[in-house]
């Protein structure tokens, strides 16, 4: 089934209002409100053509995440451009639950080549089927960015809907362990004793600052007063901010084409002090392992793996990588 084409990017605030409506008893009975239960329907795919980043917004994003300013997009930035479409998918009346309170547990990004800031993209988003998880159920949002009909960037974001999985009443411990392994992105984590190369002090307003540049204003990130009703002791950092900040730390080591997978482990409760560690750079290395953890207790917050692609596609003339740069201020 062909994706449904949109004429313009959806407005975020109305989508958040609709995503929050399932929290009101009885609201999910309305046909335009998500939360009716069941499965994710087939054919729920959206497409938006003519998407172009605004340089001022890219610069603001770079400041919050620590990237240098370039004439190409930070590798996580297409996720921001796709976010309104992702929210539109999860706010559709046929979606089985509301988006507010979902937890981002894993993310994979494949950058086939750098994307120029001035390039026009077509973005497509579609959800996968629900899968059981030890802490509830998960689904993934598959996102693709194309330039002139050719894919240049892909992402898979796995979201957790917390709760008891259906049909789980008699599950044996070994079955739960197998299911947890199957639900987790498989790669070797960086050794716990790997020395840190950087430490970041995160303010209590980080969720609001990142929400302002990304559009992701999920209440679990905004303030302790809005996070506590959703089961968190306080506001937590966005998983995609943590991933972006880690890639900014690795920016000098990023190849033109690569795949980067992360697992979001313990949430970062704001304010916080965390540290970053990565595997040593050695000639011939095919991958980089990295981690973000609590600076005092060593609590793991993120495990990541970055791998260069075996073959890099021909670069666009608009997406040069040998350019001057300056650090975002």
SERO-4910 file (N, C-alpha, C, O; in steps of 0.05 Angstrom, whole numbers):
BEGIN
 pado doro    nc1    nc2    nc3   cac1   cac2   cac3    cc1    cc2    cc3    oc1    oc2    oc3
  Unk    A     17    -24      0      0      0      0     18     25      0     37     27     15
  Unk    A     11     44    -17     27     68    -20     23     86      5      1     86     17
  Unk    A     44    100     14     41    118     37     22    141     31     18    149      8
  Unk    A      9    152     52     -8    175     49     10    200     48     25    205     67
  Unk    A      7    215     27     24    239     24     11    263     38    -13    268     35
  Unk    A     28    278     52     19    302     66     28    327     50     48    326     36
  Unk    A     12    348     51     20    373     37     38    390     53     53    406     42
  Unk    A     37    387     80     55    403     97     61    387    122     48    368    128
  Unk    A     81    396    137     89    383    161     67    387    182     58    409    186
  Unk    A     59    366    196     38    368    216     46    387    239     70    389    246
  Unk    A     27    401    250     32    419    273     34    402    299     16    385    304
  Unk    A     55    406    314     61    389    337     41    392    360     32    372    371
  Unk    A     34    416    367     18    420    391    -10    407    389    -17    393    408
  Unk    A    -24    409    367    -49    394    365    -45    363    367    -62    349    378
  Unk    A    -23    354    356    -17    325    357    -12    316    386    -21    295    394
  Unk    A      2    333    401      6    326    429    -20    326    445    -25    309    462
  Unk    A    -38    345    438    -64    345    451    -79    320    446    -92    308    464
  Unk    A    -79    311    421    -93    286    413    -79    262    426    -93    243    435
  Unk    A    -52    263    427    -38    240    439    -43    237    469    -42    215    480
  Unk    A    -50    260    482    -55    259    511    -84    252    517    -90    245    540
  Unk    A   -102    254    498   -131    250    503   -137    222    514   -155    219    531
  Unk    A   -122    200    506   -128    174    518   -126    173    548   -136    154    561
  Unk    A   -112    192    560   -109    193    589   -136    201    603   -139    197    627
  Unk    A   -155    212    587   -181    219    598   -200    195    595   -203    185    573
  Unk    A   -212    186    616   -229    163    615   -251    166    594   -265    186    594
  Unk    A   -254    146    577   -275    146    557   -268    161    531   -282    157    511
  Unk    A   -246    176    530   -239    192    506   -232    174    483   -237    181    460
  Unk    A   -220    150    488   -212    133    467   -235    121    451   -231    108    431
  Unk    A   -259    124    461   -283    115    446   -288    132    422   -303    124    404
  Unk    A   -277    157    422   -281    174    399   -264    164    376   -241    156    380
  Unk    A   -275    165    351   -261    153    329   -235    167    321   -217    154    309
  Unk    A   -231    192    328   -207    207    320   -186    206    342   -165    219    339
  Unk    A   -191    193    364   -173    192    387   -159    164    388   -173    144    387
  Unk    A   -132    163    390   -119    137    393   -125    126    420   -136    139    438
  Unk    A   -118    100    424   -121     88    450   -142     67    452   -150     59    474
  Unk    A   -153     58    429   -174     38    430   -165     10    435   -181     -8    436
  Unk    A   -139      6    437   -128    -21    441   -125    -36    415   -127    -24    393
  Unk    A   -119    -61    417   -115    -78    393    -88    -75    382    -69    -69    396
  Unk    A    -85    -80    356    -60    -80    342    -56    -55    326    -75    -40    321
  Unk    A    -31    -50    318    -25    -28    300    -35    -36    272    -27    -57    262
  Unk    A    -51    -19    260    -63    -27    234    -42    -27    211    -22    -13    212
  Unk    A    -48    -43    191    -31    -42    167    -37    -16    151    -58     -5    153
  Unk    A    -17     -8    136    -21     15    118    -19     42    131    -26     62    118
  Unk    A    -11     43    156     -9     69    169     19     81    164     37     79    180
  Unk    A     22     93    140     48    103    131     44    131    120     26    136    104
  Unk    A     61    149    128     59    177    119     84    185    104    106    175    108
  Unk    A     80    204     85    102    214     69    100    244     66     78    254     61
  Unk    A    122    258     67    123    287     63    146    294     45    169    287     52
  Unk    A    140    307     23    161    315      4    169    344      8    154    359     21
  Unk    A    192    352     -3    200    380     -1    209    388     26    206    412     33
  Unk    A    219    370     42    228    377     70    257    388     68    275    375     57
  Unk    A    261    412     80    287    424     80    292    435    108    275    448    119
  Unk    A    316    431    118    323    441    145    327    471    143    336    482    123
  Unk    A    320    485    165    325    513    168    352    517    181    356    507    203
  Unk    A    371    532    169    397    535    181    397    545    209    413    535    226
  Unk    A    379    564    216    378    574    244    370    552    263    381    550    285
  Unk    A    352    535    255    343    513    273    365    492    275    368    480    297
  Unk    A    379    487    254    402    468    255    423    479    274    434    463    290
  Unk    A    429    505    273    449    516    291    440    514    320    456    508    338
  Unk    A    414    519    325    404    517    353    406    489    363    414    484    386
  Unk    A    400    469    346    402    441    353    431    434    359    437    420    378
  Unk    A    449    444    342    478    438    346    487    449    372    504    436    386
  Unk    A    478    472    380    486    484    406    478    466    429    493    461    448
  Unk    A    453    456    429    443    440    451    457    413    452    461    402    474
  Unk    A    464    402    429    475    375    428    505    373    426    517    352    429
  Unk    A    518    396    420    547    397    420    560    392    393    585    387    392
  Unk    A    545    392    371    557    388    345    571    414    335    564    436    343
  Unk    A    590    410    317    602    433    303    583    442    281    567    426    271
  Unk    A    585    467    274    569    478    251    582    471    225    606    476    221
  Unk    A    567    458    207    577    450    181    556    457    160    534    467    166
  Unk    A    562    451    135    542    454    114    527    428    109    512    426     90
  Unk    A    532    408    126    517    383    126    503    380    153    511    392    173
  Unk    A    481    365    153    465    361    177    479    343    197    493    324    189
  Unk    A    476    348    223    485    328    243    471    301    237    448    302    228
  Unk    A    484    279    241    472    253    233    445    246    247    430    230    236
  Unk    A    440    259    270    414    254    283    393    274    275    369    271    283
  Unk    A    399    294    260    380    316    254    356    307    238    334    317    243
  Unk    A    359    289    218    335    280    203    313    269    222    290    270    215
  Unk    A    321    258    245    302    249    264    284    272    273    260    268    277
  Unk    A    295    296    276    279    319    283    259    327    261    236    333    267
  Unk    A    268    325    236    251    332    214    228    312    211    206    319    202
  Unk    A    233    287    219    213    266    217    194    265    241    174    252    240
  Unk    A    201    279    263    186    276    287    157    284    284    140    269    295
  Unk    A    149    305    270    121    311    266    106    288    253     83    283    260
  Unk    A    118    275    233    105    253    220    103    229    239     82    215    239
  Unk    A    123    225    256    121    203    276     99    208    295     84    190    302
  Unk    A     96    233    304     74    240    322     47    237    308     28    228    321
  Unk    A     46    244    283     21    241    268     13    211    266    -11    205    268
  Unk    A     32    194    262     26    165    261     15    156    288     -5    142    289
  Unk    A     29    164    310     20    154    336     -5    168    347    -17    159    366
  Unk    A    -13    190    334    -37    204    342    -61    197    324    -83    208    328
  Unk    A    -57    180    305    -79    171    288   -100    157    305    -94    143    324
  Unk    A   -125    161    298   -147    148    313   -146    118    314   -159    106    331
  Unk    A   -132    106    294   -130     76    294   -107     65    310   -105     41    313
  Unk    A    -91     84    322    -68     74    337    -78     63    364    -96     75    376
  Unk    A    -67     41    373    -78     27    397    -74     41    423    -88     34    443
  Unk    A    -56     60    426    -53     75    451    -41    102    445    -30    107    423
  Unk    A    -42    120    465    -32    147    462     -1    147    464     11    129    476
  Unk    A     11    168    452     40    169    452     51    180    478     75    174    484
  Unk    A     36    195    493     46    206    518     53    184    538     36    167    544
  Unk    A     77    184    548     86    164    567    102    141    554    113    125    569
  Unk    A    103    140    528    119    119    515    149    124    521    158    147    524
  Unk    A    164    102    523    193    104    530    209     94    506    205     72    496
  Unk    A    228    111    497    245    104    474    267     86    485    283     94    502
  Unk    A    268     60    476    287     41    488    311     35    470    332     27    480
  Unk    A    307     37    443    329     31    425    327     49    401    305     59    394
  Unk    A    349     54    387    349     70    363    373     62    345    395     58    355
  Unk    A    367     59    320    388     53    300    386     73    278    364     79    268
  Unk    A    409     85    270    410    104    248    430     94    228    452     86    235
  Unk    A    422     95    202    441     89    180    443    114    163    424    122    151
  Unk    A    467    125    163    472    148    145    487    138    121    510    129    123
  Unk    A    473    139     98    486    129     73    505    149     61    524    142     47
  Unk    A    500    174     67    519    196     60    511    220     75    488    222     84
  Unk    A    529    240     79    521    265     92    499    279     76    499    278     51
  Unk    A    481    293     89    460    307     76    465    337     79    470    348    101
  Unk    A    466    351     56    470    380     56    447    395     70    424    387     67
  Unk    A    453    416     84    433    432     97    412    442     77    389    445     84
  Unk    A    420    448     53    402    460     33    388    439     16    373    447     -3
  Unk    A    392    414     21    380    393      4    350    389     11    343    390     35
  Unk    A    334    384     -9    306    377     -5    303    347     -2    315    331    -17
  Unk    A    287    339     18    284    311     24    255    303     22    237    320     26
  Unk    A    250    277     18    224    265     22    227    246     46    245    230     47
  Unk    A    209    249     65    211    233     90    186    215     92    164    224     88
  Unk    A    191    190     98    170    170    102    172    158    130    194    153    140
  Unk    A    149    153    142    148    141    169    126    120    169    104    125    159
  Unk    A    132     97    181    112     77    185    119     60    210    142     57    216
  Unk    A     98     51    224    103     34    248    104      5    242     92     -4    222
  Unk    A    117    -10    259    117    -39    257     96    -51    275     82    -36    290
  Unk    A     93    -77    274     73    -90    291     83    -90    321    106    -88    326
  Unk    A     64    -93    339     70    -95    367     85   -122    373     79   -142    361
  Unk    A    104   -120    392    119   -144    400    119   -145    431    119   -124    444
  Unk    A    118   -169    442    119   -171    472    146   -163    482    166   -166    468
  Unk    A    147   -153    506    171   -143    519    168   -149    549    146   -149    559
  Unk    A    190   -155    563    188   -161    592    174   -139    608    162   -145    629
  Unk    A    174   -115    598    162    -93    613    136    -82    600    126    -61    608
  Unk    A    126    -97    580    102    -88    567    102    -97    538    104   -121    532
  Unk    A     99    -78    519     99    -84    491    115    -62    476    116    -39    485
  Unk    A    128    -70    454    143    -51    439    133    -50    410    121    -69    400
  Unk    A    139    -28    397    136    -26    368    159     -8    359    171      6    375
  Unk    A    163     -7    333    184     10    322    173     29    301    154     22    287
  Unk    A    185     52    299    179     71    278    201     70    257    224     77    263
  Unk    A    195     62    233    214     61    212    213     87    196    192     95    186
  Unk    A    236    100    194    237    126    181    258    126    159    279    114    162
  Unk    A    252    139    137    270    140    115    270    168    103    249    180     99
  Unk    A    294    178     96    297    203     82    309    198     55    329    183     53
  Unk    A    297    209     34    306    206      7    312    232     -6    298    252     -1
  Unk    A    332    233    -23    338    257    -39    338    248    -68    353    229    -76
  Unk    A    322    261    -85    319    254   -113    312    224   -116    321    211   -134
  Unk    A    295    214    -98    286    187    -99    305    166    -88    298    143    -88
  Unk    A    329    174    -80    348    155    -69    350    157    -39    353    179    -29
  Unk    A    349    135    -25    352    136      5    379    146     13    400    138      2
  Unk    A    380    164     32    405    175     43    407    171     73    429    174     84
  Unk    A    385    164     86    385    162    115    362    145    124    340    147    112
  Unk    A    366    127    143    345    110    154    347    109    184    369    113    196
  Unk    A    325    104    197    325    102    226    304     82    235    283     79    222
  Unk    A    309     69    257    290     51    270    289     58    299    309     54    314
  Unk    A    266     68    308    263     76    336    244     57    350    221     55    342
  Unk    A    253     43    370    237     24    385    226     37    410    240     47    426
  Unk    A    199     36    412    185     49    434    172     28    452    161      8    443
  Unk    A    173     32    478    161     14    498    136     26    509    135     49    519
  Unk    A    115     10    508     90     16    522     90      0    547     86    -25    546
  Unk    A     94     12    570     97     -2    595     71    -15    604     49     -4    599
  Unk    A     73    -38    616     50    -53    625     55    -82    623     76    -91    614
  Unk    A     36    -98    631     39   -127    630     33   -137    602     11   -130    591
  Unk    A     51   -152    589     45   -162    563     21   -181    562     16   -195    582
  Unk    A      6   -180    541    -18   -197    538     -9   -226    538     11   -233    526
  Unk    A    -25   -243    552    -19   -272    552      6   -279    567     18   -300    560
  Unk    A     14   -264    587     40   -268    600     36   -280    628     56   -282    643
  Unk    A     12   -289    635      7   -297    663     23   -321    671     29   -324    695
  Unk    A     29   -339    653     42   -364    660     70   -366    649     81   -388    646
  Unk    A     82   -345    643    109   -345    631    130   -354    650    131   -345    673
  Unk    A    147   -372    641    169   -382    658    193   -363    656    195   -348    637
  Unk    A    210   -362    677    233   -344    677    251   -347    653    260   -327    642
  Unk    A    255   -372    643    272   -375    620    259   -364    595    273   -354    577
  Unk    A    233   -365    593    219   -353    571    222   -323    571    226   -311    550
  Unk    A    220   -311    595    223   -282    597    251   -274    589    255   -253    576
  Unk    A    271   -290    596    299   -284    589    303   -285    559    316   -268    548
  Unk    A    291   -305    546    294   -308    517    280   -284    504    290   -273    484
  Unk    A    257   -276    514    242   -254    502    257   -228    505    257   -211    487
  Unk    A    270   -224    529    285   -200    533    309   -198    514    315   -177    504
  Unk    A    322   -221    510    345   -221    491    335   -215    463    349   -200    448
  Unk    A    312   -226    455    302   -222    428    293   -193    424    294   -182    402
  Unk    A    285   -180    446    275   -153    444    297   -132    446    291   -108    443
  Unk    A    322   -140    451    344   -122    454    362   -122    430    369   -143    420
  Unk    A    370    -99    422    389    -96    399    415   -110    407    427   -103    427
  Unk    A    424   -129    391    446   -146    399    473   -135    389    478   -134    365
  Unk    A    490   -127    408    518   -121    402    533   -121    428    521   -117    450
  Unk    A    558   -125    427    575   -125    450    577    -97    462    583    -78    448
  Unk    A    572    -95    488    574    -69    501    603    -62    508    620    -80    511
  Unk    A    609    -37    510    636    -28    519    641    -39    547    623    -39    564
  Unk    A    666    -47    552    672    -58    579    667    -37    600    672    -13    597
  Unk    A    656    -46    623    648    -28    645    672    -12    655    668     11    664
  Unk    A    696    -23    654    719     -9    665    733      9    645    753     21    651
  Unk    A    721     13    621    734     30    602    735     59    613    715     69    623
  Unk    A    758     72    611    761     99    623    744    119    608    741    118    584
  Unk    A    733    138    623    717    160    611    736    180    598    758    185    607
  Unk    A    726    191    576    741    211    561    728    239    564    739    259    555
  Unk    A    704    240    575    690    266    578    669    263    600    659    241    606
  Unk    A    663    286    612    642    287    633    624    310    626    633    332    619
  Unk    A    598    305    628    578    325    622    560    331    646    551    313    660
  Unk    A    557    356    652    539    365    674    513    373    661    512    393    646
  Unk    A    491    359    667    465    364    654    447    379    673    441    370    696
  Unk    A    437    402    665    419    418    681    391    407    682    383    390    665
  Unk    A    376    415    701    348    407    704    331    416    681    309    405    678
  Unk    A    340    436    666    324    446    644    331    434    617    321    443    596
  Unk    A    348    413    617    357    401    592    334    391    575    333    395    551
  Unk    A    315    378    588    292    368    573    276    390    559    267    386    537
  Unk    A    273    412    572    259    435    560    275    447    538    264    455    517
  Unk    A    301    449    541    319    461    521    319    443    496    316    453    473
  Unk    A    321    417    500    322    399    477    294    397    464    291    396    440
  Unk    A    273    398    481    246    398    470    241    422    452    226    420    432
  Unk    A    253    445    459    249    469    443    261    467    415    251    479    396
  Unk    A    284    452    412    297    450    386    288    425    371    293    424    347
  Unk    A    276    406    385    269    381    371    239    378    367    230    363    350
  Unk    A    223    393    382    194    389    381    183    367    399    159    364    402
  Unk    A    201    351    411    193    329    428    189    339    456    207    341    472
  Unk    A    164    345    462    156    356    489    140    335    505    121    342    518
  Unk    A    149    311    503    136    290    519    138    298    549    160    306    558
  Unk    A    116    297    564    117    307    592    138    294    610    146    306    630
  Unk    A    147    269    603    167    256    620    193    271    619    211    265    636
  Unk    A    197    288    599    223    303    597    221    332    606    242    345    610
  Unk    A    197    342    609    194    371    613    198    380    642    212    400    646
  Unk    A    187    367    661    188    376    689    180    353    707    166    335    699
  Unk    A    190    354    732    183    332    750    153    331    755    142    309    760
  Unk    A    139    354    754    110    355    759     95    340    737     73    330    743
  Unk    A    106    340    713     92    325    691    103    297    688     89    280    676
  Unk    A    127    292    698    138    265    695    127    246    717    123    222    711
  Unk    A    122    256    741    114    238    763     87    224    758     85    201    764
  Unk    A     67    238    747     42    224    741     45    201    721     27    184    719
  Unk    A     67    201    706     72    180    686     91    159    696    102    143    680
  Unk    A     97    159    722    113    138    734    142    143    737    157    124    744
  Unk    A    151    168    733    180    174    736    183    192    761    166    209    766
  Unk    A    206    188    775    210    205    799    215    234    793    213    251    811
  Unk    A    223    240    768    228    267    760    232    267    730    229    246    717
  Unk    A    238    290    718    242    292    690    267    277    681    287    277    696
  Unk    A    266    264    658    288    249    648    298    260    622    282    272    607
  Unk    A    323    256    616    335    266    591    324    251    567    318    227    569
  Unk    A    320    264    545    312    251    520    334    230    512    357    236    513
  Unk    A    325    207    504    344    187    494    359    197    469    383    193    466
  Unk    A    344    211    451    357    221    427    377    244    432    395    248    416
  Unk    A    373    259    454    393    279    461    418    264    469    440    271    461
  Unk    A    416    243    485    439    228    495    454    216    471    479    216    470
  Unk    A    439    205    452    452    194    428    466    215    412    489    212    403
  Unk    A    452    238    408    464    260    393    489    270    406    509    276    393
  Unk    A    488    273    433    512    284    447    535    264    445    558    273    444
  Unk    A    529    238    446    551    219    443    563    220    415    588    219    412
  Unk    A    547    223    394    558    226    367    573    252    363    593    252    349
  Unk    A    564    273    377    579    298    376    607    294    388    627    305    379
  Unk    A    608    278    410    634    272    423    652    256    404    677    259    405
  Unk    A    640    240    386    655    223    368    658    236    340    667    224    321
  Unk    A    650    262    338    647    274    311    673    272    294    671    268    270
  Unk    A    696    275    306    721    274    291    727    246    280    744    242    263
  Unk    A    713    226    291    718    198    283    696    187    265    697    164    257
  Unk    A    676    203    258    653    193    243    661    191    213    671    210    201
  Unk    A    656    167    201    660    165    172    637    178    157    617    186    170
  Unk    A    638    180    131    617    192    116    592    175    116    569    186    117
  Unk    A    595    149    116    572    130    116    576    110    138    597     98    141
  Unk    A    556    107    154    558     90    178    531     82    188    510     93    180
  Unk    A    531     62    206    507     54    221    514     56    250    535     48    259
  Unk    A    496     67    266    500     70    295    476     61    310    454     71    306
  Unk    A    480     41    327    458     29    343    463     37    372    485     38    382
  Unk    A    441     43    386    443     48    415    420     34    430    398     30    419
  Unk    A    426     26    454    406     17    473    404     37    496    424     44    508
  Unk    A    380     47    501    376     65    524    370     48    548    351     33    548
  Unk    A    387     50    568    384     33    592    370     47    614    346     53    612
  Unk    A    384     54    636    371     69    657    367     98    649    385    111    638
  Unk    A    343    109    653    338    137    646    357    156    662    365    150    684
  Unk    A    364    178    649    380    198    663    361    217    677    347    233    664
  Unk    A    361    216    703    344    233    719    357    261    722    380    263    732
  Unk    A    344    282    713    355    309    713    350    323    739    329    320    752
  Unk    A    369    340    748    396    344    737    414    321    742    408    303    758
  Unk    A    437    319    727    454    296    729    482    303    721    487    324    709
  Unk    A    500    286    728    528    288    720    535    260    708    536    240    723
  Unk    A    541    259    682    546    234    669    573    235    655    585    257    651
  Unk    A    584    212    648    609    211    634    607    194    609    590    176    606
  Unk    A    624    200    590    624    186    564    650    171    561    672    181    568
  Unk    A    648    147    551    672    130    546    669    117    519    646    111    510
  Unk    A    691    111    505    690     97    479    715     80    476    735     84    490
  Unk    A    713     61    458    736     44    452    758     61    439    753     81    425
  Unk    A    783     53    444    806     68    434    807     67    404    799     47    391
  Unk    A    816     89    392    819     90    363    845     76    355    867     84    362
  Unk    A    841     55    339    864     39    329    861     35    299    839     32    289
  Unk    A    884     34    286    884     30    257    871      3    250    878    -17    261
  Unk    A    852      4    231    839    -21    223    814    -27    238    801    -47    232
  Unk    A    807    -12    258    783    -17    273    758    -14    255    756      5    240
  Unk    A    740    -33    257    716    -33    241    692    -22    256    671    -16    244
  Unk    A    694    -18    282    672     -8    297    682      7    322    704      3    331
  Unk    A    665     24    332    670     39    356    648     32    376    624     35    370
  Unk    A    655     23    400    636     19    421    638     43    440    659     54    445
  Unk    A    615     52    450    614     75    468    592     72    488    574     55    485
  Unk    A    594     88    509    575     86    531    572    113    545    591    129    546
  Unk    A    548    117    556    543    139    574    534    128    601    516    111    601
  Unk    A    546    137    623    540    126    649    541    147    670    553    169    666
  Unk    A    529    142    693    529    161    715    558    165    724    573    146    728
  Unk    A    566    190    728    594    197    734    602    187    762    625    183    767
  Unk    A    582    185    780    589    177    808    585    147    813    602    134    824
  Unk    A    561    137    805    554    109    811    561     90    789    562     66    793
  Unk    A    566    100    765    572     82    742    547     70    730    549     51    714
  Unk    A    524     79    738    499     68    727    498     71    697    502     93    687
  Unk    A    493     49    682    493     51    653    468     65    643    446     58    650
  Unk    A    472     85    625    449     99    613    446     93    584    424     92    573
  Unk    A    468     89    570    467     83    541    491     66    533    513     70    542
  Unk    A    485     46    517    506     30    504    504     34    474    481     35    463
  Unk    A    526     38    460    525     43    432    547     29    416    568     22    427
  Unk    A    541     26    391    561     15    372    559     30    345    537     33    335
  Unk    A    581     38    335    582     52    309    599     36    290    622     29    297
  Unk    A    589     30    266    603     15    246    603     30    220    582     38    210
  Unk    A    626     33    207    627     44    180    614     25    160    616      1    164
  Unk    A    601     35    140    589     18    120    611      8    102    631     22     97
  Unk    A    608    -16     92    628    -29     76    634    -13     50    656    -10     41
  Unk    A    612     -3     38    615     12     14    600     38     16    576     38     22
  Unk    A    613     60     12    600     87     14    590     95    -13    605     95    -33
  Unk    A    564    101    -15    553    110    -41    566    136    -50    578    151    -34
  Unk    A    563    142    -76    573    167    -87    561    190    -72    537    192    -69
  Unk    A    578    210    -64    568    233    -49    555    253    -67    563    256    -90
  Unk    A    534    266    -57    521    287    -71    540    311    -73    556    316    -54
  Unk    A    538    326    -95    554    351    -97    546    371    -76    562    388    -69
  Unk    A    522    369    -66    512    388    -46    520    379    -18    515    394      1
  Unk    A    532    356    -15    538    345     12    567    340     15    575    317     22
  Unk    A    584    360     11    612    357     14    619    352     43    607    364     61
  Unk    A    640    336     48    648    332     76    674    346     82    681    349    106
  Unk    A    689    354     62    715    367     67    709    397     68    717    412     50
  Unk    A    697    406     89    690    435     92    701    445    118    707    430    137
  Unk    A    703    471    119    711    484    144    689    481    164    666    477    156
  Unk    A    695    485    189    674    483    209    681    502    232    704    510    235
  Unk    A    661    507    248    665    523    272    646    511    293    624    501    287
  Unk    A    655    513    318    639    502    340    615    519    345    616    543    346
  Unk    A    592    505    350    567    520    356    570    533    383    581    520    402
  Unk    A    561    557    385    562    572    411    535    576    422    532    587    444
***
